[in-house]
């Protein structure tokens, strides 16, 4: 799991995330948003109906958790440091899971 700040909702911004985090051999499932279409040439993307978020419930749960954590932890958000906030959130998620299921 990871989170990354994007400047806008364009295909170019999505391509940065795909290039950095998603292997070209991966099978990717997305909603029907048109912004993914330019990535079809390089990635194995299957698009399905979102059905109001029901088909992507886990994804929407994580998004909600990130937003809630940032809103309740910090009184002011620096755009410069947003990626650091995401890193701290990810660290605590991993730490919590390790403590829950020790090796």
N, C-alpha and C positions, 0 to 999 in steps of 0.2 A: 504494500500500500504506500502511496506517496501522494503528495499534493504539490501543485506548482501554480504560481501566479501567472496569469495570462493577461495580455493587454486588451484583447477583444475576443470576440467569438468567431474569428475568421478561420478559414482552412489553413492559412499560413501559421497561425498560432497553434492549431491542433497538430500540424506537421512537426513542430518543434517538440511537442510532447511525445508523439509517435517515434520520432528519430531517437530521442534520448532514452525512452523507456520500453518500447515495444519492438520485439524481434520481427524481422520481415517474414519469418516462417510462422509466426503466431496466427491463430485464428481469432479474429476480433468480432464481437457482436455489439452492435450499436443500435440506437433508435433510428428513426427514419429521417433525421435531420440532414439536409442537403449538404451541409458543410463537410461531411465525410467523403463525399463523392470524389473529389480530386485525389484522395488517398487510395482509391480502388486500384490504381495501376501498380502500386508498390506493396499493398497489404491485402491479405485475405479477409475481407470485411463482409459480414452478413448483417443486413439491416432488418430489424423486426419492429413491429408496432410497440410503442411504449405503454399503451393502454393506461394513460394517466399515471405512469410511474410504477404500475404494478409489476411489469416485467423486469424492472430494474430496482426492485425493492432494496436489496443490499447496498447498491450504489447510493440510492437516495438516503438511506440510513446513515452511511458514512458522511455524506455531504452535510446532513443535518448535524451530526456530531461535531464535525470540524467547525461549522458556523457557531454552534452553541458554545463550544469550548472557547473559541476566540472572543465571543461577545461577553462571556462571563468571567474570563480570566484577565483580560486586559481592559483598562479603562480608556485607552487610546491606542489606535492601530497606526503604526508607521508603514507606509507603502514600501519604504526602503527595506524594512525588516520583515515583510510578510513571509518570505521564504523561510526565515529563521523560526517564525511562529509555527509554520507547517512542520518544520523539522522537530521542534519540541513536541508537538502533538503526536507525530509519528513515534518518537522516542518513548513517550508515555504509553502509547498503545502497545508497543513491543514489550516494554517493561512490565505492564499489567499482565500480558499473556504469559510471559516467562514466569512471573510470580504465581499465576493461576495454575500453570501446568509445568512445574519444575521437572527438569530432566533427571 
